[in-house]
Amino acid sequence: MTAPPLQLDHLVIAARTLEEGASFVAAKLGVQTSEGGAHPLMRTHNRLLNLWGGAYLEVIAIDPTAANTDSSRPLLRPRLFALDDPAFLKRLETGPQLVHWVARVERPKVLTRWQAQYPERIASVVAMSRGANSWNLTVPHDGSFPAWQGSGDGVLPSLIQWDTTRHPGASLPETGIALKSLTGFHPRAHVLLEQMAWLGASHLMNVEVTEGAPVLVAQFELPDGSIVTMGETSETIEAAAQAARQAELAAAKPARKRAKSRKPEDVIETADIAETAADSSPDEAVQQDDGQQDER
């Protein structure tokens, strides 16, 4: 039996706090996220939002109530999605961001077996749980994003396989929000495209080259038909900044006064007056002078 291709499972928005992430989504999409739960192993927690078509949006943050030490596991593994990386946490200081996406592995393919066959291609599989839900998820040992030949940066997907036949996203309130497009931008796009093809995930996302930092850009269609975009490429940011600078320069220039053009008939009339004055005879001038003397 041929295994079905990978499916989009969910998008990941990371934030410094869960409240900050939930407010970001509400401001962008106009809908409140639903309560998710805690991930004891990773010491994180999340909130969720249903997307049309079976996928969902996850807001994830470090759980401040989770213990950072555990007597039964003295060496806790790093949190997933780079949430223990100082550079990544610094990035989140500018606000919540769309940072990653997760592809679903459907049975009969078994994720643990697939990873064991190709450990150089697929990160280690971690058994996770949240409430009554349990699943297997690929998470590199250092908690970073999945990578191939040193490149990933959130653009390559993590892989997930749920232990239940009913997808958890089906239990979330319907929002009518649909993911219209998902595009990854990366300086080494060709490397990521190769790995995407090997995984069987090329149909899920476009990958394009950028000269700037890697980024995900997602477009959502709201129930009223409007389109909302999350994520910006460095090229888009620079173009917007350049447009703003040009607008400021244009506003600072003094308005030039345009000289009022003279109508053709005005020019003709002026010329006639000058010609009449020039044609006056000396005799007329003498007669005028004699007349003035008689009056005296």
GUGUZA-930433 format. One line per field, with one value per residue: x, y, z of N, C-alpha, C in turn; residue number from 1. Coordinates in steps of 0.001 Angstrom, whole numbers, plus 500000, padded with zeros to 6 digits. Example, Ala and Ser with C-alpha at 12.3 -4.5 7.8 and 13.67 -1.06 7.14 Angstrom:
n.xx 513190 512850
n.yy 494310 497750
n.zz 507800 507080
ca.xx 512300 513670
ca.yy 495500 498940
ca.zz 507800 507140
c.xx 513200 512900
c.yy 496700 500030
c.zz 507800 507870
resi 1 2
//
This chain:
n.xx 500848 500569 501879 500066 500599 502387 500578 499443 499660 499763 500378 502926 503104 505306 505857 506792 505222 502203 499897 500636 501032 498422 497017 498198 497345 494574 494392 495309 493670 491151 489847 489410 491754 491596 491797 494616 496848 499315 502679 504286 506844 508338 508065 506432 503533 500319 498007 495181 493880 491330 491588 490190 489692 491010 493486 495343 496140 498820 499679 502522 504475 506980 506267 505704 505075 506038 508318 511813 513584 513791 513536 513331 514212 517057 518559 517163 515769 516414 513978 511497 511330 513290 513051 514724 516887 519001 519379 517125 515100 515680 514933 512174 511536 510711 508138 505369 505708 505229 506794 507251 506246 504260 504181 501963 502219 500669 499156 499424 502166 504741 505982 508137 509478 510166 511905 513954 514998 516091 517947 519674 518253 515877 514920 515298 512676 510215 508160 505192 502752 499577 497210 494562 495540 498029 501140 503699 506609 509008 511994 514969 517939 519045 516961 516529 515278 514200 516640 518455 521469 522605 520763 517614 515963 513311 511831 511852 509727 508644 507845 504879 502963 499873 498406 495776 492810 491084 491597 492964 492411 489840 488150 488149 486580 484823 486123 486011 488173 490631 493693 495337 497732 501114 504405 507862 510873 514283 517859 519209 517454 517349 518457 516613 514389 515133 515111 512429 511196 512162 510931 508348 506738 506514 504230 502953 503986 505427 508804 511105 513863 515701 517566 517823 517058 515872 512384 508895 505922 502558 499311 496036 492598 489816 486444 484926 486095 488361 491975 494630 497971 500709 503996 507000 509247 512738 513182 510648 510304 512405 511641 509286 510335 511942 510007 508693 510711 511023 508522 508671 510729 509523 507441 508854 509926 509720 506758 506600 505932 503954 504449 502084 500630 500512 497770 497217 495745 496197 498845 498795 497237 498898 501016 499771 499221 501779 502653 500922 501670 504243 503756 502768 502765 505253 504054 501555 502298 503362 501082 499541 501119 500941 498310 498151 499623 497942 495842 496909
n.yy 498799 502190 504908 507771 511192 513752 515930 519260 520096 521991 525534 527479 529937 531771 533237 535580 535447 533634 535154 537440 536372 535435 537831 539000 537320 537700 540413 540375 538487 538797 537033 535125 532942 529457 527746 525723 523851 522466 521376 519059 517774 519539 521911 523997 525857 526239 527899 527588 527756 527147 526292 526436 523402 521491 522017 523840 526718 527319 528908 529326 529290 529726 528020 529609 528495 525962 523595 524060 522187 518712 516035 513420 513551 514695 515935 517934 518083 520410 522955 522689 524064 526033 527536 527849 529114 531813 533814 533494 534067 536720 537720 537445 539533 541665 541098 538700 536034 534351 531385 528744 525533 522534 519277 516600 513117 510469 507338 504310 504711 504794 507054 506826 504553 505328 507447 506048 504627 506618 508454 510561 512250 512826 514294 513320 511459 512445 511496 513035 514823 516318 516991 514883 514211 512675 512291 511791 513603 515178 516359 518039 517173 519365 521085 522838 524131 521842 520739 520561 519732 521801 523878 525269 526683 527090 527022 524531 521741 520433 517036 515272 512772 511704 509959 509394 508718 510746 513999 516511 519160 519122 519388 521990 525268 526353 528749 529775 530766 530548 529116 530632 530729 529575 530450 529943 531685 531707 531948 529731 528326 526274 524063 523523 522965 520569 518860 519080 517885 515288 514550 514518 516753 518925 519910 521344 523828 526789 527583 530151 532184 534405 537337 538116 537453 534159 533414 532868 533343 533807 533772 534553 533937 535654 535247 537316 537652 539201 539554 538584 539023 537335 537747 538986 539561 540478 541983 543050 544634 546477 547699 548972 550748 552321 553490 555011 556815 558207 559408 561148 562857 563981 565379 567270 569022 572389 573824 574490 577531 577910 579783 582112 581563 583537 584563 584123 586205 588292 588845 589729 592053 593666 594052 595578 597951 598920 599270 601271 603444 603819 604625 607197 610535 613181 615651 615523 615568 618208 619742 619170 620412 623119 623625 623531 625792 627911 627810 628762
n.zz 500000 499119 500889 501967 500857 502715 504946 505646 508961 511178 511759 513349 515766 517592 520788 523401 525651 526369 526438 525053 522504 521918 521820 519617 517500 517671 517029 514408 512991 514012 515709 518663 520202 521188 524338 524851 526169 528454 527798 529301 529020 527435 528739 527922 526780 525084 522817 520600 517216 514974 511524 508265 506524 507987 509202 511758 513821 515925 518910 520743 523745 526315 529277 532191 534625 534658 535977 536000 536703 537346 539438 538623 536042 535723 533724 531740 528500 525824 525047 522445 519058 519136 521467 523616 522695 522921 520927 519357 521200 521613 519179 519377 520994 519532 519026 518668 516257 513116 512888 512145 510761 510693 509427 508748 509211 507775 508566 506610 507032 509428 511662 513528 512600 510022 510570 511847 509730 508141 509606 509093 507565 508878 511911 515378 516996 519264 521928 522840 524850 525634 527805 527035 524604 522543 520815 518290 517568 515500 516762 516908 518795 520120 520320 518264 515073 512462 510054 506944 505558 507014 506804 507530 509585 510429 508125 506880 507578 510798 511644 512369 514044 514966 517729 517767 515862 515208 514342 516448 515789 514835 516955 517662 517812 514915 512622 510089 508785 506327 505223 502723 501285 501668 502017 501954 502532 501774 501888 500881 499154 497257 498514 500510 498958 497831 500083 500791 498608 498900 501305 500475 500547 498909 497722 499626 500298 498924 498094 498060 496922 498994 499791 502294 505771 506662 506349 507005 505158 505352 503965 504851 504359 505327 506681 505497 503090 502931 502877 504930 505854 507285 508328 506796 504133 503937 501697 501178 503443 503132 500725 501520 503415 501770 500124 502032 502729 500303 500135 502305 501450 499211 500412 501796 499913 498684 497379 494016 492379 489674 486810 485559 482523 479558 477659 474146 472933 474677 474224 471596 471926 473504 471782 469753 471115 471605 468997 468064 469631 468696 466090 466165 464691 464270 463635 464801 467418 467548 466990 469225 471123 470315 470737 473454 474095 473086 474771 476992
ca.xx 500000 501335 501563 499583 501584 502277 499531 499696 499010 499507 501367 503414 503433 506019 505746 507444 504204 501017 498963 501112 500754 496979 496605 498692 496451 493267 494505 495509 492593 489861 489230 490120 492241 491048 492786 495238 497288 500743 503511 505175 508207 509023 507863 505776 502079 499856 496620 494939 492852 490945 491643 489361 490381 491605 494701 495081 497198 499260 500473 503297 505393 507516 505325 506425 504743 506698 509573 512993 514342 512954 514376 513314 514968 517965 519023 516015 516138 516052 512623 511360 511145 514345 512607 515809 517980 518998 519212 515730 514317 515926 514097 510778 511318 510027 506733 505087 506002 505043 508174 507453 505053 504369 503512 501416 502498 499490 499365 500183 503561 504986 507023 509325 510189 510714 513069 515021 515576 516799 518248 520379 517264 514767 515359 514827 511245 509938 506769 504700 501344 498909 495904 494231 496163 499424 501643 505144 507037 510449 512631 516414 518385 519334 515741 516477 514368 514750 517547 519087 522736 522841 519753 516241 515537 511854 511178 511592 508729 508719 506899 504055 501999 498970 498039 494322 492316 490413 492567 492562 491880 488408 487398 488214 485470 485012 486372 485801 489430 491341 495054 495306 499038 502238 505643 509093 511955 515539 518995 519579 516162 517526 518711 515340 513518 515557 514609 510968 510837 512445 509907 507020 505992 506641 502904 502364 504518 506391 510070 511731 515153 515762 518909 517768 516883 514791 511095 507661 504870 501277 498140 494793 491367 488822 485081 484394 486823 489595 493210 495553 499295 501635 505369 507511 510620 513596 512968 509401 510549 513253 510843 508376 511142 512354 508818 508440 511725 510697 507358 509133 511469 508560 506672 509742 510242 508787 505918 507015 504837 503959 504188 500819 500864 499776 496915 497641 495082 496838 500094 498439 496766 500064 501785 499019 499389 503146 502738 500189 502503 505399 503325 502314 503623 505752 503111 500512 502885 503468 499735 499125 501867 500392 497009 498378 500078 496788 495000 497553
ca.yy 500000 503427 505845 509064 512271 514538 516943 520375 519876 523297 526608 527790 531314 531808 534513 535584 534961 533146 536274 538302 535682 535409 539192 539196 536613 538364 541675 540073 537711 539184 535892 534699 531566 528565 527233 524458 523186 522455 520270 518837 517425 520691 523073 525027 525745 526798 528200 527046 528379 526295 526791 525649 522352 520488 522474 524816 527658 527148 529934 528612 530105 529053 527971 530096 527687 524658 523505 523952 521023 517550 515047 512170 513797 515784 516621 518223 518372 521767 523127 522621 525279 527000 528420 528048 529771 533249 534652 533403 534802 538132 538016 537544 540785 542588 540705 537336 535842 533052 530924 527352 524787 521105 518413 515385 511822 509611 505897 503269 505037 504996 508072 506325 503627 506126 508169 505077 504252 507761 509394 511740 513103 513140 514490 512323 511511 512588 511245 514182 514748 517506 516511 513539 514004 512241 512266 511758 514811 515250 517496 517846 517022 520657 521887 523771 523765 520815 521278 519648 520320 523033 524911 524954 527988 527175 526877 523096 521383 519302 515986 514847 511680 511641 508606 509251 508785 512032 515083 517447 520405 518977 519729 523437 526022 526781 530182 530197 531323 529567 529417 530797 530366 529529 530556 530083 532406 531284 532163 528447 527735 525042 522976 523219 522345 519176 518115 519071 516870 513974 514287 514445 517910 520056 520435 522058 525173 527313 528044 531109 532715 535753 537747 538458 536380 533214 533828 532299 534316 533116 534595 533978 534533 535752 534958 538400 537684 539981 538780 539038 538434 537244 537568 539897 539332 541654 542805 543793 545647 547509 548444 549842 551814 553217 554258 555990 557869 559009 560214 562225 563813 564692 566300 568336 569945 573523 573805 575463 578323 577892 581094 582156 581720 584627 584131 584680 587471 589323 589182 590522 593378 594420 594425 596637 599197 599387 599718 602538 604487 604068 605235 608591 611409 614399 616750 615408 615995 619668 620274 619058 621392 624428 623757 623804 627190 628790 627790 629600
ca.zz 500000 499048 501965 501472 501016 503942 504996 506554 510252 511789 511723 514694 516116 518862 521494 524710 526579 525671 526339 523971 521256 521687 521434 518252 516580 517706 516302 512996 512372 514560 516374 519854 520198 522220 525273 524495 527382 528732 527328 530445 528643 526850 529612 527118 526712 523828 522486 519263 516386 513857 510158 507362 505798 508869 509867 512819 514160 517306 519574 521752 524549 527502 530397 533380 535805 534561 536712 535153 537155 537619 540111 537858 534812 536084 532526 530890 527118 525404 524534 520986 518267 519469 522543 524579 521981 523265 519733 518940 522184 521322 518007 519799 521718 518619 518961 518200 514840 512475 512837 511778 510385 511003 508446 509371 508583 507900 508500 507318 507318 510856 511757 514242 511719 508921 511092 512117 508449 507555 510695 508599 506909 509775 513294 516335 517294 520691 522316 523598 525243 526171 528214 526542 523293 522508 519450 518066 516863 515273 517444 517034 520186 520733 520345 517140 513993 511569 509041 506003 505119 507759 506538 507928 510094 510550 506820 506739 508591 511725 511272 513495 513839 516106 518171 517659 514482 515039 514482 517505 515235 514573 518159 517880 517219 513529 512466 508705 508274 505504 504802 501265 500743 502599 501248 502720 501856 502377 500984 500249 498806 496486 499458 501164 497962 497697 501230 500705 497617 499487 502319 499865 501063 497987 497368 500767 500476 497973 498673 497164 497369 499543 500170 503700 506743 506348 506913 506472 504864 505179 503664 505345 503851 506381 506195 504676 501825 503020 502988 505969 505683 508414 507898 505780 503709 504068 500497 501370 504473 502542 499737 502267 504013 500689 499728 503084 502598 499130 500478 503182 500629 498365 501256 502270 498829 498595 496184 492998 491816 488220 486223 484843 481087 478938 476562 472837 472637 475488 473565 470420 472365 473956 470590 469075 471858 471369 467602 467951 470232 467841 464829 466337 463868 464945 463453 465822 468692 467507 467121 470608 471912 469988 471377 474869 474230 472884 475989 477987
c.xx 500882 500920 501082 500633 501375 501167 499947 498940 498724 500665 501707 503749 504077 505920 506477 506496 502997 499999 499347 500815 499281 496478 497034 497748 495090 493290 494621 494266 491216 489122 490075 490565 491601 492175 493320 495612 498790 501410 504556 506627 508993 508912 507375 504272 501596 498383 496428 493822 492588 491092 490824 490210 491116 492892 494340 496317 497538 500050 501197 504262 505924 506491 506052 506147 505430 508027 510736 513920 513365 513850 514430 514063 515906 518474 517836 516490 515736 514619 512630 511232 512082 513989 513602 517011 517951 518779 517767 514827 514493 515062 512642 510489 510620 508545 506558 505289 505613 506431 508349 506138 505335 503548 503120 501738 501301 499898 498851 501653 503703 506192 508287 510151 510861 511970 514241 515717 516454 517117 518989 519414 516182 515285 514761 513353 511045 508458 506305 503226 500868 497503 495686 494880 497609 499851 503155 505520 508547 511008 514134 516839 518635 518116 515601 515417 515011 515596 518032 520304 522951 521827 518362 515543 514024 511116 510921 510654 509224 507672 506162 503199 501181 498639 496542 493899 491626 491404 492091 491986 490387 487558 487404 487012 485790 485195 486045 487036 490189 492756 495070 496632 500078 503515 506815 510148 513263 516686 519429 518299 516318 517772 517409 514368 513866 515000 513085 510501 511057 511377 508530 506133 506022 505302 502312 502826 505467 507654 510761 513018 514973 517210 518978 517621 515764 513497 509968 506651 503589 500188 496885 493610 490324 487422 484494 485125 488109 490791 494115 496873 500065 503024 505745 508937 511434 513438 511702 509587 511367 512488 509888 509137 511575 511187 508514 509436 511427 509499 507747 509882 510526 507781 507522 510081 509235 507998 506365 505808 504978 503608 502911 501073 499984 498997 497386 497014 495676 498127 499823 498044 497934 500880 501108 499235 500764 503299 502062 501019 503670 505015 502842 503280 504109 504775 502025 501039 502970 502112 499261 499813 501327 499085 497180 498802 498922 495948 495605 497237
c.yy 501250 504382 507161 510142 512999 515576 518066 520124 521206 524265 526991 529277 531297 533200 534416 535073 534519 534264 537204 537673 535662 536781 539494 538556 537299 539671 541440 539489 538026 538074 535521 533242 530772 528065 525886 523695 523246 521222 519995 518572 518640 521951 524279 524879 526481 527178 527875 527801 527492 527021 525867 524602 521358 520885 523416 525677 527474 528366 529246 529562 529252 529135 528422 529277 526324 524685 523336 522825 519921 516463 513731 512296 514968 516576 516820 518572 519796 521813 523078 524017 526406 527934 528559 528753 531274 534161 534651 534168 536308 538581 538217 538815 541824 542249 539277 537222 534446 532486 529519 526742 523296 520317 517098 514148 510915 508147 505374 503583 505330 505918 507551 505393 504369 506862 507227 504655 505374 508810 510643 512737 513611 513222 513424 512548 511525 512323 512382 513990 516117 517083 515087 513238 513546 512096 512092 512951 514777 516535 517215 517845 518352 521578 522866 523334 522672 521459 520159 520360 521699 524127 524410 526212 528164 526970 525406 522653 520362 518293 515500 513657 511529 510187 508352 509360 510109 513155 516083 518754 520345 519365 521227 524136 526468 528298 530682 530823 530237 530040 529451 530391 530378 529490 530716 530785 532075 531530 530891 527681 526411 523839 522548 522549 520875 518332 518019 517996 515474 513591 514029 515570 519106 520698 521308 523511 525538 527729 528933 531650 534117 536072 538089 537237 535440 533645 533035 533416 533546 534130 533850 534707 534485 535499 536049 538543 538481 539067 539419 538294 538446 536967 538527 539517 540610 542575 543645 544922 546801 548345 549409 551014 552831 554081 555336 557148 558790 559918 561386 563289 564643 565724 567484 569351 571093 573463 574896 576190 578327 579276 581047 582433 582824 584107 584777 586035 588620 589789 590068 591933 594245 594913 595565 597978 599787 599934 601056 603692 604833 604793 606669 609531 612603 615546 616712 615887 617510 620288 620217 620108 622793 624647 624089 625229 628163 628859 628664 631050
c.zz 500000 500152 501375 501668 502341 503803 505930 507852 510949 511582 513155 514810 517494 519468 522827 525780 525778 525472 525191 522613 520914 521236 519999 517238 516516 516911 514804 512337 512927 515277 517594 519719 521336 523116 524793 525746 527510 528146 528418 530060 528186 527700 528816 527252 525473 523848 521006 518547 515181 512526 509265 506654 506668 509553 511010 513045 515635 517761 520724 522458 525691 528618 531661 534638 535787 535297 535750 535594 537503 538207 539347 536536 535068 534892 531583 529487 526773 524866 523007 520378 518703 520619 523684 523954 522287 522066 519259 519906 522000 520150 518403 520600 520842 518471 518484 516699 514387 512209 512263 511306 510569 509991 509122 508533 508848 507862 507150 507556 508810 511000 512433 513364 510568 509370 511351 510834 507867 508628 510232 507947 507870 511201 514204 516672 518814 520934 523225 523934 525722 526527 527736 525203 523442 521050 519451 517200 516683 515894 517519 518507 520878 520759 519195 516126 513128 510472 508125 505427 505737 507551 506905 508395 510170 509249 506497 507857 509608 511260 512515 513084 515112 516443 518065 516207 514198 515324 515539 516987 514985 515773 518450 517246 515798 513461 511060 508087 507528 505224 503279 500625 501857 501769 502202 501895 502571 501390 500259 499896 498080 497394 500131 500205 497764 498846 501221 499726 498183 500515 501691 500329 500128 497655 498466 500883 499346 498729 497650 497776 497942 499872 501652 504593 506316 507038 506259 506261 504563 504877 504096 504718 504953 505820 505307 503342 501857 503259 504044 505791 506990 507872 506785 505415 503898 502864 500624 502369 503905 501533 500431 502884 502956 500222 500754 503004 501416 499399 501367 502396 499766 499182 501712 501184 498796 497290 495216 492432 490299 487688 485397 483366 480535 477749 475259 472558 473446 474833 472369 470822 472803 472768 469843 469749 471590 469959 467412 468486 469321 466563 464969 465609 464669 464810 464499 467151 468743 467687 468552 471462 471646 470680 472866 475072 474053 474127 477057 477690
resi 1 2 3 4 5 6 7 8 9 10 11 12 13 14 15 16 17 18 19 20 21 22 23 24 25 26 27 28 29 30 31 32 33 34 35 36 37 38 39 40 41 42 43 44 45 46 47 48 49 50 51 52 53 54 55 56 57 58 59 60 61 62 63 64 65 66 67 68 69 70 71 72 73 74 75 76 77 78 79 80 81 82 83 84 85 86 87 88 89 90 91 92 93 94 95 96 97 98 99 100 101 102 103 104 105 106 107 108 109 110 111 112 113 114 115 116 117 118 119 120 121 122 123 124 125 126 127 128 129 130 131 132 133 134 135 136 137 138 139 140 141 142 143 144 145 146 147 148 149 150 151 152 153 154 155 156 157 158 159 160 161 162 163 164 165 166 167 168 169 170 171 172 173 174 175 176 177 178 179 180 181 182 183 184 185 186 187 188 189 190 191 192 193 194 195 196 197 198 199 200 201 202 203 204 205 206 207 208 209 210 211 212 213 214 215 216 217 218 219 220 221 222 223 224 225 226 227 228 229 230 231 232 233 234 235 236 237 238 239 240 241 242 243 244 245 246 247 248 249 250 251 252 253 254 255 256 257 258 259 260 261 262 263 264 265 266 267 268 269 270 271 272 273 274 275 276 277 278 279 280 281 282 283 284 285 286 287 288 289 290 291 292 293 294 295 296
//
